[in-house]
């Protein structure tokens, strides 16, 4: 029989090896993406690649600015729509909803979370795009095809809501009921308790959930590709067509064998996506640590 101390040492070593392995995977991904995109970086300055909108693959001109801006617009719009809705839904389900309501809503959220993204894309083409083209768009612009930043944001927000609500419900459920009872004993309303107590105590978890939602929205591909319009230009409004980086990679990967430097350019697009998500998560993690420290004071 192995001693308990020896088993603990083995478990510790295994977890250390797995942690190092995960870090190595991250490093390998960066190295491989940089190696594959190096020809594009050598023939074009990084500044021109990032801040030029000139996209002429046949001439070797690869400007990713319009793709980056499209990705940022779509991601921000989807998060702007989904986060408030998810917060209110999670507060209702944890603080006010009856048991019979929960029995209906939670299975629906599970079903929505498991639906493939291509189905959301089809729904976007059949419902969201015509709605924007015929109803919403004419209220703000003279003409829009419906395949717009707005369509991408709406479709992505619907995809994010089930994930966010499930995460936030779990986070709110971990808050001690003593805080809620103490707030109620002081005469606070349910909304005051939710706003002053629950949201404040759950703020680190909320930030972590939003980080996950942003990362998912940033890399979503098929649903976005179906409703974005795939127009290589910087969108001037939410009712213009767009072309996010993820859609660019998927839509053009089949052409990499016919055009020189195309594969390298697409690998550079993937590298840009990877670095942006990495920077965002690092900044969010720092902000999260500051919030957790302030809550402990």
Backbone bond lengths (Angstrom), bond angles and torsions (degrees), N, CA, C in turn:
res aa  C-N    CA-C-N  psi(-1)  N-CA   C-N-CA  omega(-1)  CA-C   N-CA-C  phi
1 X - - - 1.461 - - 1.539 110.22 -
2 X 1.316 114.84 129.39 1.451 119.54 177.32 1.520 109.97 -74.58
3 X 1.325 115.96 140.96 1.458 119.54 179.36 1.521 110.07 -71.18
4 X 1.329 114.87 157.93 1.462 120.06 -179.50 1.526 110.72 -64.52
5 X 1.313 117.92 -36.56 1.475 121.55 179.36 1.522 110.90 -64.10
6 X 1.337 116.13 -41.90 1.456 120.44 179.83 1.525 110.75 -65.19
7 X 1.338 117.34 -39.45 1.465 121.40 177.81 1.533 110.47 -63.93
8 X 1.329 116.36 -40.05 1.465 119.74 178.40 1.524 111.06 -63.42
9 X 1.347 116.61 -39.58 1.463 119.85 178.93 1.523 111.36 -65.08
10 X 1.335 115.97 -41.14 1.472 119.64 178.51 1.521 110.69 -63.19
11 X 1.330 115.70 -45.10 1.467 119.51 179.91 1.524 110.84 -61.97
12 X 1.338 116.46 -39.62 1.466 120.55 179.34 1.514 110.88 -63.68
13 X 1.333 116.99 -43.71 1.461 120.59 179.76 1.523 111.40 -64.21
14 X 1.326 116.21 -41.01 1.464 120.22 -179.79 1.520 110.70 -62.71
15 X 1.327 116.43 -45.46 1.463 119.36 179.70 1.530 111.22 -64.99
16 X 1.330 117.55 -36.40 1.462 120.21 177.14 1.525 111.27 -64.47
17 X 1.327 116.05 -43.37 1.467 120.31 179.42 1.519 110.92 -62.94
18 X 1.329 116.95 -43.25 1.467 120.64 179.61 1.527 111.41 -64.88
19 X 1.329 116.30 -38.54 1.471 119.83 178.15 1.521 110.93 -64.00
20 X 1.335 115.94 -46.07 1.466 120.03 178.24 1.527 110.53 -62.88
21 X 1.325 117.32 -37.87 1.459 121.99 179.44 1.528 110.97 -62.36
22 X 1.328 116.62 -42.27 1.466 120.36 178.07 1.526 111.15 -64.03
23 X 1.335 116.49 -41.03 1.461 119.77 177.41 1.529 110.96 -64.24
24 X 1.325 116.51 -38.45 1.464 120.18 178.45 1.529 111.33 -64.90
25 X 1.328 116.48 -36.73 1.464 119.69 177.26 1.520 110.16 -60.57
26 X 1.326 116.13 -42.77 1.461 121.13 178.77 1.528 110.78 -61.24
27 X 1.333 116.31 -45.54 1.466 120.65 -179.48 1.524 110.42 -65.30
28 X 1.317 116.95 -42.52 1.473 120.87 -179.67 1.519 110.77 -62.27
29 X 1.329 117.18 -40.50 1.461 120.37 178.26 1.522 111.24 -59.73
30 X 1.331 116.75 -45.17 1.469 120.48 179.55 1.522 110.44 -63.72
31 X 1.328 116.98 -45.24 1.463 121.13 -177.23 1.524 110.94 -63.85
32 X 1.324 116.79 -44.62 1.466 120.19 -178.51 1.526 111.00 -65.58
33 X 1.331 116.85 -44.36 1.464 119.96 179.49 1.533 110.52 -62.97
34 X 1.327 117.29 -41.24 1.470 119.67 178.46 1.528 110.92 -65.72
35 X 1.331 116.68 -41.79 1.467 120.33 -179.89 1.533 111.04 -62.07
36 X 1.326 116.73 -42.22 1.463 120.48 -178.65 1.529 111.88 -72.05
37 X 1.336 117.53 -28.70 1.460 120.66 -179.11 1.525 112.93 -94.34
38 X 1.328 117.72 -0.48 1.466 121.31 -176.61 1.524 113.45 -59.38
39 X 1.350 120.94 -40.34 1.472 119.13 177.97 1.525 113.26 -57.71
40 X 1.333 117.24 -39.15 1.463 120.04 178.18 1.520 111.04 -68.27
41 X 1.328 117.30 -39.67 1.460 121.15 -179.51 1.534 110.70 -66.16
42 X 1.334 116.90 -35.05 1.465 120.25 -178.77 1.528 112.12 -73.03
43 X 1.324 117.26 -34.88 1.463 120.37 -177.12 1.527 112.87 -88.24
44 X 1.316 117.41 -16.95 1.460 121.63 178.36 1.526 108.31 -133.81
45 X 1.313 116.76 139.82 1.458 119.42 177.38 1.528 110.05 -67.66
46 X 1.322 116.21 148.39 1.463 120.61 -179.92 1.527 110.35 -60.91
47 X 1.338 116.71 -37.19 1.463 120.36 179.18 1.529 110.81 -59.84
48 X 1.345 116.06 -45.30 1.462 119.84 -179.54 1.531 110.62 -68.08
49 X 1.317 117.35 -37.05 1.462 120.25 178.67 1.521 111.62 -63.12
50 X 1.340 116.57 -39.98 1.456 120.71 -174.63 1.520 113.40 -85.08
51 X 1.326 117.62 -30.34 1.466 119.69 -170.95 1.527 113.59 -120.02
52 X 1.304 117.14 14.78 1.460 121.20 173.93 1.526 108.90 -110.58
53 X 1.337 115.74 142.07 1.468 120.62 178.44 1.524 112.14 -101.75
54 X 1.324 116.76 6.97 1.467 120.32 -179.27 1.528 109.70 -76.64
55 X 1.309 116.33 115.53 1.468 121.83 -177.67 1.532 108.32 -122.88
56 X 1.336 115.28 95.59 1.461 121.91 177.76 1.525 108.46 -135.34
57 X 1.339 116.58 83.20 1.470 120.31 -176.05 1.527 113.73 -57.44
58 X 1.340 117.65 -35.89 1.458 119.66 -179.37 1.526 111.81 -64.60
59 X 1.338 116.03 -28.72 1.465 120.40 179.20 1.526 111.93 -96.39
60 X 1.313 116.56 3.65 1.462 119.99 -179.34 1.507 114.12 75.37
61 X 1.344 118.21 20.54 1.460 122.95 179.70 1.531 109.16 -100.36
62 X 1.307 116.71 115.52 1.455 121.26 -176.84 1.533 109.11 -126.52
63 X 1.312 116.29 94.37 1.457 120.94 176.07 1.520 109.87 -105.98
64 X 1.322 118.01 121.01 1.460 121.94 -171.55 1.522 113.25 -101.08
65 X 1.332 117.79 6.07 1.457 119.14 -174.13 1.527 112.54 -59.75
66 X 1.328 117.32 -46.53 1.469 119.97 -178.82 1.522 111.32 -64.19
67 X 1.318 117.87 -34.08 1.468 121.21 178.75 1.528 110.80 -70.27
68 X 1.331 115.93 -40.85 1.468 119.86 179.46 1.525 110.48 -65.34
69 X 1.340 116.96 -45.80 1.460 120.79 179.57 1.523 110.70 -62.59
70 X 1.326 117.51 -41.18 1.466 120.78 178.02 1.520 110.96 -60.61
71 X 1.335 116.02 -42.62 1.467 119.96 179.55 1.524 111.20 -63.53
72 X 1.331 116.44 -43.48 1.462 120.56 -179.43 1.529 110.74 -65.02
73 X 1.336 117.76 -44.54 1.462 121.24 179.87 1.525 111.33 -60.25
74 X 1.319 115.78 -47.68 1.469 120.04 -178.33 1.523 110.81 -62.97
75 X 1.323 116.81 -43.56 1.466 120.92 -178.93 1.521 111.37 -64.45
76 X 1.340 116.68 -47.67 1.461 120.18 -178.70 1.525 111.58 -63.68
77 X 1.325 117.16 -41.28 1.467 119.87 179.76 1.522 111.20 -64.48
78 X 1.318 117.11 -43.62 1.473 119.90 -179.29 1.524 111.32 -64.42
79 X 1.329 117.11 -40.58 1.472 120.31 178.05 1.524 110.63 -69.10
80 X 1.340 117.10 -40.12 1.460 121.41 179.04 1.531 111.40 -60.25
81 X 1.322 117.36 -34.85 1.472 121.34 179.28 1.520 111.05 -79.90
82 X 1.322 117.05 -45.26 1.464 120.61 -168.55 1.527 113.91 -79.25
83 X 1.332 118.16 -35.17 1.477 120.26 -174.30 1.527 112.35 -64.63
84 X 1.355 120.25 -51.34 1.479 117.87 179.00 1.526 113.28 -60.87
85 X 1.326 116.98 -41.64 1.468 120.06 179.13 1.526 110.32 -61.98
86 X 1.326 116.46 -44.14 1.462 120.30 -178.63 1.527 111.56 -66.13
87 X 1.332 117.33 -39.89 1.461 120.50 178.07 1.527 111.44 -61.40
88 X 1.325 116.97 -46.60 1.459 120.51 -179.20 1.529 111.31 -65.82
89 X 1.329 116.21 -40.90 1.470 119.47 178.41 1.521 111.20 -63.39
90 X 1.338 116.56 -43.97 1.462 120.26 -179.20 1.524 111.24 -65.45
91 X 1.338 117.18 -40.06 1.465 120.21 176.63 1.520 111.04 -62.88
92 X 1.320 116.77 -42.78 1.460 119.76 178.96 1.529 111.55 -63.10
93 X 1.336 116.36 -45.05 1.464 120.15 -177.05 1.518 112.42 -66.88
94 X 1.324 117.34 -31.85 1.469 119.48 -177.46 1.524 113.15 -91.53
95 X 1.341 118.05 -25.24 1.458 120.46 -172.75 1.527 114.06 -110.74
96 X 1.320 118.02 -30.83 1.463 119.41 -171.17 1.522 115.10 -124.85
97 X 1.319 117.81 -24.12 1.462 120.62 -172.58 1.522 111.67 -70.13
98 X 1.320 115.27 142.05 1.461 120.82 174.95 1.530 109.89 -78.65
99 X 1.317 114.43 165.00 1.460 119.90 -175.91 1.525 111.56 -61.31
100 X 1.330 117.32 -38.78 1.464 120.33 -178.45 1.532 111.27 -65.99
101 X 1.339 116.52 -33.06 1.468 120.09 177.33 1.526 110.06 -67.60
102 X 1.324 116.54 -43.34 1.463 120.44 179.02 1.528 111.07 -61.82
103 X 1.335 115.93 -37.13 1.457 119.75 -179.58 1.520 112.22 -63.20
104 X 1.320 117.25 -24.29 1.460 121.48 178.70 1.522 111.60 -91.94
105 X 1.337 116.58 -43.81 1.466 121.05 -172.21 1.527 111.95 -70.80
106 X 1.313 118.67 -43.78 1.451 120.66 -175.42 1.533 112.92 -62.35
107 X 1.332 120.04 -44.82 1.477 118.72 174.65 1.528 113.17 -61.69
108 X 1.337 116.54 -35.85 1.467 119.90 177.70 1.525 110.58 -63.51
109 X 1.332 116.81 -41.72 1.462 120.48 177.69 1.523 111.17 -62.82
110 X 1.337 116.63 -39.53 1.462 119.89 177.96 1.523 111.15 -63.64
111 X 1.324 116.25 -40.33 1.469 120.23 179.35 1.525 110.68 -65.36
112 X 1.341 116.39 -44.66 1.461 120.34 -179.93 1.526 111.15 -63.51
113 X 1.319 117.12 -35.13 1.470 120.21 179.92 1.521 112.06 -68.48
114 X 1.325 117.10 -28.69 1.464 120.91 -175.61 1.527 113.59 -92.29
115 X 1.319 118.17 -5.18 1.466 120.58 179.61 1.529 109.41 -69.77
116 X 1.337 118.04 132.07 1.478 120.04 179.09 1.523 111.68 -62.06
117 X 1.329 115.64 149.78 1.460 120.24 -177.39 1.521 112.32 -63.59
118 X 1.335 117.22 -28.98 1.469 118.95 179.81 1.528 111.07 -65.44
119 X 1.330 117.08 -29.70 1.466 120.10 177.18 1.525 109.79 -69.02
120 X 1.317 116.73 -40.67 1.465 119.81 174.46 1.527 110.31 -61.70
121 X 1.335 116.29 -37.81 1.456 119.42 177.78 1.523 112.25 -63.39
122 X 1.334 117.03 -42.81 1.465 120.93 177.31 1.525 110.19 -63.04
123 X 1.337 116.40 -43.42 1.471 119.83 176.67 1.520 110.91 -59.48
124 X 1.331 115.99 -39.22 1.451 119.50 178.22 1.519 112.58 -63.67
125 X 1.335 116.41 -41.85 1.466 120.44 179.54 1.527 111.24 -66.61
126 X 1.327 117.30 -39.81 1.465 121.19 -174.68 1.529 113.42 -82.43
127 X 1.325 117.64 -28.49 1.474 120.36 -173.09 1.528 111.84 -117.60
128 X 1.334 117.14 -55.65 1.466 120.64 -171.99 1.525 111.57 -69.22
129 X 1.324 117.48 -46.52 1.470 120.49 -177.94 1.533 111.82 -61.05
130 X 1.348 120.10 -49.48 1.474 118.60 176.29 1.532 113.12 -61.51
131 X 1.338 117.74 -36.15 1.463 120.60 178.90 1.523 111.04 -62.52
132 X 1.328 116.76 -43.44 1.465 120.11 179.51 1.526 110.91 -68.89
133 X 1.334 116.69 -41.37 1.463 120.39 -176.96 1.522 112.37 -68.63
134 X 1.333 117.42 -36.49 1.465 120.45 -171.69 1.525 114.90 -105.37
135 X 1.338 117.80 -22.84 1.462 120.62 -173.45 1.533 111.51 -118.33
136 X 1.316 116.84 -60.69 1.459 120.31 -173.53 1.523 112.61 -76.25
137 X 1.308 116.97 -46.85 1.455 121.25 -176.00 1.521 114.68 -57.78
138 X 1.359 119.14 -49.36 1.472 120.18 -179.12 1.526 114.28 -59.00
139 X 1.328 118.30 -17.30 1.466 120.42 177.05 1.533 112.10 -74.75
140 X 1.331 117.37 -17.07 1.460 120.62 -175.02 1.530 113.29 -123.46
141 X 1.325 118.38 -32.74 1.470 121.42 -177.72 1.522 109.20 -132.63
142 X 1.343 115.16 164.07 1.460 119.80 -178.93 1.521 111.88 -70.31
143 X 1.322 115.75 -39.56 1.472 118.51 -178.76 1.523 109.55 -150.51
144 X 1.301 115.52 141.55 1.458 122.33 171.46 1.517 108.78 -149.60
145 X 1.322 116.40 141.45 1.466 120.90 -179.36 1.521 112.14 -75.84
146 X 1.318 117.00 -17.07 1.463 120.85 -175.66 1.512 112.66 96.57
147 X 1.342 116.49 -26.17 1.465 120.96 176.83 1.526 107.51 -84.88
148 X 1.303 115.85 88.65 1.464 121.05 -165.70 1.527 111.89 -138.05
149 X 1.331 113.68 175.24 1.467 120.32 172.03 1.521 110.15 -58.78
150 X 1.319 116.32 -39.58 1.463 121.06 -179.73 1.522 111.47 -61.32
151 X 1.332 116.81 -43.53 1.469 120.73 179.08 1.521 110.46 -61.94
152 X 1.331 116.44 -44.13 1.466 120.24 178.09 1.528 110.96 -61.29
153 X 1.339 116.26 -43.79 1.453 120.13 -179.16 1.514 112.54 -63.04
154 X 1.338 116.63 -41.52 1.462 120.29 -179.62 1.518 111.00 -66.60
155 X 1.333 116.83 -46.46 1.469 120.57 -179.05 1.522 110.22 -62.96
156 X 1.330 117.12 -44.84 1.456 120.17 179.73 1.524 112.19 -65.43
157 X 1.329 117.10 -37.93 1.470 119.79 179.84 1.523 110.74 -64.37
158 X 1.324 117.35 -39.07 1.465 120.56 177.17 1.528 110.48 -64.54
159 X 1.322 116.49 -34.68 1.464 119.76 177.46 1.527 111.68 -70.91
160 X 1.325 116.76 -32.52 1.466 120.15 -176.52 1.522 113.17 -80.99
161 X 1.325 117.95 -29.96 1.465 121.29 -174.00 1.536 112.78 -56.17
162 X 1.334 120.96 -48.90 1.478 118.63 179.23 1.524 113.01 -58.54
163 X 1.331 116.43 -40.89 1.464 119.99 179.13 1.520 111.04 -64.16
164 X 1.330 116.44 -47.79 1.457 120.12 -178.04 1.522 112.16 -65.18
165 X 1.326 117.29 -43.40 1.466 120.28 -178.88 1.530 110.16 -61.95
166 X 1.322 117.14 -43.88 1.468 120.50 179.70 1.528 110.97 -61.15
167 X 1.335 116.54 -43.83 1.462 120.02 179.35 1.525 111.60 -65.53
168 X 1.328 116.16 -45.63 1.466 120.12 -176.57 1.527 111.75 -67.92
169 X 1.317 118.03 -35.43 1.465 120.81 176.87 1.526 109.75 -61.55
170 X 1.329 116.56 -43.84 1.467 119.76 178.29 1.533 110.87 -63.53
171 X 1.326 116.53 -39.76 1.470 120.39 -179.59 1.523 110.87 -66.82
172 X 1.332 117.24 -47.19 1.467 120.52 -179.60 1.531 111.64 -65.14
173 X 1.322 116.63 -30.42 1.470 120.25 -178.51 1.523 112.14 -70.84
174 X 1.340 117.04 -19.36 1.468 119.62 -179.19 1.529 112.66 -83.82
175 X 1.340 117.06 -10.22 1.467 120.20 -179.88 1.525 109.51 -74.12
176 X 1.308 115.67 130.86 1.461 120.91 -176.19 1.532 111.27 -59.96
177 X 1.323 115.94 137.87 1.464 121.07 179.17 1.525 111.74 -67.68
178 X 1.323 116.71 -17.97 1.464 120.15 178.77 1.527 111.50 -61.53
179 X 1.329 116.88 -36.51 1.466 120.02 178.27 1.522 110.76 -63.76
180 X 1.342 115.77 -43.36 1.466 120.66 -179.59 1.527 110.23 -65.22
181 X 1.338 116.91 -43.97 1.461 120.72 -179.77 1.525 111.14 -64.73
182 X 1.326 116.83 -39.70 1.466 120.06 179.53 1.526 110.63 -65.43
183 X 1.318 116.54 -39.68 1.470 120.26 178.45 1.520 111.01 -65.52
184 X 1.331 116.03 -42.49 1.467 119.77 179.51 1.527 111.19 -65.45
185 X 1.325 117.39 -36.12 1.474 120.53 -179.86 1.526 112.52 -66.93
186 X 1.334 115.83 -22.64 1.464 120.35 177.76 1.524 112.37 -88.45
187 X 1.325 116.67 2.42 1.456 121.29 176.39 1.512 115.15 92.74
188 X 1.304 118.61 10.45 1.462 121.24 179.91 1.523 110.31 -73.38
189 X 1.324 116.52 145.05 1.462 121.09 175.15 1.525 109.50 -76.96
190 X 1.338 115.87 171.01 1.463 119.22 179.07 1.517 111.26 -62.88
191 X 1.339 117.10 -39.68 1.457 119.77 -179.94 1.524 110.73 -67.61
192 X 1.335 117.52 -39.84 1.457 120.22 177.11 1.524 111.06 -63.69
193 X 1.323 116.25 -40.28 1.465 119.80 177.41 1.519 111.08 -64.06
194 X 1.326 115.47 -43.24 1.469 119.28 179.63 1.518 111.39 -63.52
195 X 1.328 116.24 -42.53 1.466 120.66 -175.04 1.520 112.37 -76.14
196 X 1.341 116.67 -42.39 1.455 120.47 -173.82 1.527 113.82 -88.06
197 X 1.321 116.39 -29.97 1.469 119.95 -174.11 1.521 111.41 -105.83
198 X 1.328 115.79 -60.94 1.465 120.25 -171.26 1.524 111.26 -65.94
199 X 1.333 116.90 -50.59 1.463 119.39 -178.74 1.521 111.63 -63.86
200 X 1.330 116.70 -35.77 1.466 119.54 179.62 1.529 111.15 -68.86
201 X 1.324 116.92 -46.54 1.459 119.61 -179.39 1.525 111.87 -67.88
202 X 1.339 116.30 -29.29 1.464 120.25 -176.57 1.522 112.81 -94.80
203 X 1.343 118.53 4.68 1.459 120.84 -174.57 1.532 114.23 -56.88
204 X 1.348 120.43 -40.32 1.469 117.80 176.27 1.530 112.81 -61.20
205 X 1.320 116.57 -41.91 1.465 119.85 178.17 1.510 112.47 -66.77
206 X 1.337 116.77 -35.26 1.467 120.81 178.02 1.521 110.07 -64.31
207 X 1.326 116.37 -44.76 1.463 120.21 179.20 1.522 110.79 -62.36
208 X 1.328 117.24 -42.48 1.462 120.45 178.56 1.536 110.99 -62.84
209 X 1.328 117.18 -38.46 1.457 120.40 178.50 1.527 111.64 -66.81
210 X 1.333 116.12 -40.98 1.470 119.87 177.91 1.525 110.42 -65.33
211 X 1.325 117.53 -37.51 1.465 120.82 175.49 1.519 110.98 -57.93
212 X 1.323 116.16 -45.43 1.462 120.56 179.05 1.521 110.87 -63.83
213 X 1.331 116.78 -40.32 1.465 120.57 179.59 1.524 111.51 -64.97
214 X 1.329 116.97 -42.06 1.468 120.61 178.79 1.526 110.75 -62.83
215 X 1.322 116.72 -43.56 1.464 120.18 179.25 1.517 111.30 -62.52
216 X 1.323 117.34 -40.67 1.461 121.06 178.75 1.521 111.00 -67.18
217 X 1.332 116.91 -43.17 1.465 120.58 -179.81 1.519 110.97 -66.38
218 X 1.326 116.70 -37.68 1.450 121.16 -177.64 1.525 111.77 -64.12
219 X 1.314 116.94 -34.31 1.457 119.69 -176.30 1.512 115.29 -102.49
220 X 1.330 118.23 0.92 1.466 120.14 179.83 1.527 110.10 -63.67
221 X 1.331 116.24 139.49 1.462 119.89 -169.51 1.520 113.96 -121.03
222 X 1.336 117.04 -65.63 1.460 120.82 -167.15 1.526 111.40 -63.40
223 X 1.327 117.14 -49.53 1.467 120.17 -178.25 1.521 110.91 -61.61
224 X 1.342 116.47 -40.53 1.465 120.77 179.16 1.519 110.94 -66.52
225 X 1.328 116.35 -43.01 1.464 120.98 -179.14 1.521 111.93 -58.52
226 X 1.331 117.26 -34.20 1.460 121.18 -175.32 1.526 113.35 -76.06
227 X 1.341 117.90 -20.55 1.473 119.17 -174.98 1.529 113.26 -124.58
228 X 1.331 118.79 5.28 1.467 120.04 -173.59 1.520 113.39 -84.32
229 X 1.333 118.21 -24.86 1.459 120.43 -178.00 1.512 113.98 94.48
230 X 1.332 117.62 -22.23 1.477 123.47 175.29 1.527 112.79 51.57
231 X 1.319 116.31 48.13 1.459 121.95 177.78 1.524 109.30 -104.97
232 X 1.334 116.03 124.74 1.459 120.69 -176.81 1.522 109.43 -82.16
233 X 1.308 116.68 83.37 1.460 122.97 174.31 1.519 108.23 -163.42
234 X 1.330 115.21 157.60 1.447 119.48 177.82 1.528 109.18 -73.20
235 X 1.334 119.04 122.99 1.467 120.11 177.97 1.517 111.36 -67.79
236 X 1.322 116.12 129.09 1.461 121.17 -179.93 1.527 112.53 -88.44
237 X 1.332 116.85 -18.27 1.461 121.61 177.64 1.509 108.46 -151.05
238 X 1.326 116.12 173.80 1.453 121.03 178.72 1.530 112.35 -70.17
239 X 1.322 117.31 -9.22 1.461 120.90 -179.26 1.526 111.69 -105.15
240 X 1.335 116.89 17.83 1.460 122.38 172.56 1.519 109.50 -101.20
241 X 1.324 114.96 154.15 1.460 119.63 174.11 1.523 109.75 -67.72
242 X 1.311 115.89 159.23 1.463 120.30 -177.53 1.523 109.19 -143.48
243 X 1.322 115.09 176.97 1.474 119.81 -179.45 1.530 108.18 -151.77
244 X 1.330 118.68 83.20 1.465 121.18 -179.70 1.529 112.33 -63.42
245 X 1.315 115.86 160.16 1.463 121.46 -177.70 1.523 112.35 -60.03
246 X 1.320 116.80 -42.14 1.467 119.50 -178.84 1.523 111.25 -62.47
247 X 1.336 116.77 -40.70 1.462 120.63 177.61 1.522 111.06 -66.23
248 X 1.329 117.20 -37.66 1.464 121.29 177.80 1.519 111.11 -59.62
249 X 1.318 117.15 -46.02 1.464 121.11 -177.48 1.522 110.87 -63.60
250 X 1.322 116.89 -48.30 1.463 120.57 -177.16 1.524 111.01 -68.43
251 X 1.320 116.95 -40.54 1.465 121.11 -173.57 1.521 112.57 -71.80
252 X 1.335 117.59 -23.86 1.458 119.98 -173.45 1.525 114.23 -117.32
253 X 1.316 117.32 0.91 1.464 118.56 -174.41 1.525 111.96 -64.55
254 X 1.320 117.55 -27.54 1.466 119.77 178.93 1.504 113.57 -70.59
255 X 1.331 118.56 -13.96 1.458 122.15 -177.56 1.524 113.37 -95.50
256 X 1.309 117.79 1.29 1.459 119.28 -172.55 1.527 112.62 -66.20
257 X 1.330 118.10 -22.82 1.458 119.88 -178.40 1.527 112.16 -81.60
258 X 1.327 117.83 -17.88 1.463 120.55 -174.26 1.519 113.36 -98.57
259 X 1.318 119.04 -19.23 1.467 122.26 -177.27 1.523 109.04 -122.31
260 X 1.335 117.66 122.56 1.475 119.89 178.34 1.527 111.28 -59.43
261 X 1.295 115.96 145.33 1.465 123.79 177.20 1.528 113.55 73.04
262 X 1.325 118.10 -5.88 1.466 119.27 -176.12 1.528 110.86 -65.59
263 X 1.324 116.19 -44.61 1.467 119.11 -179.95 1.519 110.75 -60.20
264 X 1.321 115.94 -43.85 1.464 119.78 179.53 1.521 111.29 -61.95
265 X 1.345 117.38 -40.01 1.468 120.84 179.97 1.522 111.11 -65.16
266 X 1.324 116.59 -41.03 1.460 119.52 179.61 1.523 111.29 -69.02
267 X 1.329 116.80 -34.64 1.459 119.68 175.58 1.535 110.37 -66.38
268 X 1.335 116.29 -34.43 1.463 119.42 175.64 1.524 110.67 -65.55
269 X 1.336 116.99 -38.42 1.464 120.54 175.80 1.525 110.94 -60.40
270 X 1.338 116.16 -42.68 1.465 119.66 177.49 1.525 111.22 -64.82
271 X 1.335 116.67 -37.51 1.463 120.75 178.15 1.524 111.10 -64.81
272 X 1.326 116.95 -40.94 1.462 121.16 178.26 1.526 110.29 -61.87
273 X 1.335 117.05 -45.60 1.464 120.79 177.60 1.523 110.71 -58.70
274 X 1.308 115.91 -45.39 1.463 121.01 -178.23 1.531 110.78 -61.07
275 X 1.332 116.81 -45.58 1.472 120.97 -177.19 1.523 110.51 -67.49
276 X 1.340 117.87 -41.31 1.462 120.46 179.99 1.524 110.83 -62.00
277 X 1.326 116.84 -45.56 1.466 120.54 178.71 1.527 110.24 -63.74
278 X 1.329 116.64 -39.09 1.462 120.98 179.93 1.527 110.62 -64.04
279 X 1.325 116.82 -45.41 1.463 120.71 179.45 1.525 110.85 -64.43
280 X 1.332 116.28 -43.35 1.458 119.58 179.67 1.525 111.11 -61.16
281 X 1.310 117.05 -44.22 1.466 119.73 -179.89 1.524 111.59 -66.18
282 X 1.332 117.51 -36.35 1.456 120.41 178.68 1.525 110.91 -66.01
283 X 1.343 116.23 -45.63 1.471 119.98 179.04 1.527 110.21 -63.85
284 X 1.326 116.36 -42.52 1.470 120.29 179.67 1.516 111.31 -64.04
285 X 1.325 116.90 -36.99 1.467 120.46 179.28 1.525 110.31 -65.83
286 X 1.336 117.43 -39.66 1.465 120.59 177.75 1.531 110.51 -64.25
287 X 1.339 115.65 -44.41 1.470 119.61 178.16 1.522 110.86 -62.35
288 X 1.319 116.18 -38.94 1.466 120.94 179.25 1.519 111.22 -62.69
289 X 1.315 117.34 -41.39 1.464 120.90 179.01 1.523 111.47 -64.65
290 X 1.340 117.07 -39.44 1.467 120.46 177.98 1.531 110.86 -64.31
291 X 1.338 116.59 -40.54 1.462 120.06 179.99 1.523 110.30 -66.15
292 X 1.315 117.18 -42.41 1.463 120.41 179.57 1.530 111.02 -63.11
293 X 1.345 117.65 -38.01 1.457 120.54 177.44 1.520 111.53 -66.39
294 X 1.342 116.78 -40.80 1.463 120.14 -179.66 1.515 111.49 -66.46
295 X 1.341 117.64 -33.42 1.451 120.40 178.92 1.521 112.54 -71.17
296 X 1.325 116.11 -26.29 1.472 120.02 -179.64 1.531 111.70 -79.57
297 X 1.351 115.81 -21.02 1.467 118.54 -178.65 1.513 112.59 -70.80
